[in-house]
Amino acid sequence: MPHAYLLSAEADTGKRHYATTLAHFLLCHAPGADSACGSCQMCLLNKAGSNPDLLIVEPEDGSKVIKVEQIRDLKKFLETSSHSFGRRIIILDSAENLGVSSANALLKGLEEPPEDVMFILLTDRPKAVLATITSRCQVISLPRPDRSQSLIWLQQTIPDTVTDTDLDLLLDFAQGRPLAAKAMHDAGTLEQHREIGDALLQLLENRVSPCTLASRHAKTQAGEILRLLLYWLSILCKHQMTGDASYLKSDSLRRAAAALLKPASDGIVPTRALFSLYNETVVAQTQLGSTSNPNAQLMLEDLLLQLSRLARVKSSMLA
């Protein structure tokens, strides 16, 4: 086996879990065909998080980079012997966050590793990893987990009080990334989106003005409004182009479609208008996350006014 791997995968798709599971399997004294035994001394140490033959290096709390001091600790790990007279493994998370000094300090270990040591480096931005590091690793790209696998994992991880429909929506919001979906659930994103969705429906049904809605949410929920609006517009575009009602997974989406769309053959609101608003929302989301300090209320007012006009276009055509 190679002495160093660089595992590349999207953020929040489980690459750290994959690397840890692989490390536990390789350190196990009595592994099965595809998993650690779970009961040998090494497995018990792994469960306790105290295996001296496994080192995990990652950015420390409050820092975005892996510091030179952490790499020095790694070098000390390389200089010691295995406590079980077997393999030793180093998992280095966020390899793209190695600074030049840290990378240079790591290079010797990658170039001349002890025979019993394996490196597993992780990244979600492989092009940002220094070429001198990448060239000394076997690069493996991990695919995004299958949607059905992600839903099963979410069902096992999130309390039974959350319906399968809501789990499906969470996975949609997270763009298919299961760990991000779990984090959204823990942060109360579903409840937030229901509240914002109700507000957007009031706009589409002409029960609140764009300016009023923007002023209510600009200070604290501008980002969530843009995120939900992007999701709605994406789903509505797919539904408009295909006529497939299965895209409309929630009551809010069905009401939004009723307010904006007719079957694709009728073309009440042209798909290009939805795409145009989607693109403008993407631009607004990028600006909101930048350091340029944009006026969130004005951005929301503009986007919500356009959304309101689309609803009125349909109403006038049906009149």
Secondary structure, DSSP 8 states (H G I E B T S, - for coil): --SEEEEE--TTSSHHHHHHHHHHHHH-SS--SSS--S-SHHHHHHHHT--TTEEEE---TT-SSB-HHHHHHHHHHHHS--TTSS-EEEEE--GGGB-HHHHHHHHHHHHS--TTEEEEEEES-GGGS-HHHHTTSEEEE-----HHHHHHHHHHHS-TTS-HHHHHHHHHHTTT-HHHHHHHHHTTHHHHHHHHHHHHHHHHTTSS-HHHHHHHHHHHHHHHHHHHHHHHHHHHHHHHHH--GGG--SHHHHHHHHHH---TTT-SS-HHHHHHHHHHHHHHHHHHTSSS---HHHHHHHHHHHHHHHHHHHHHHH-
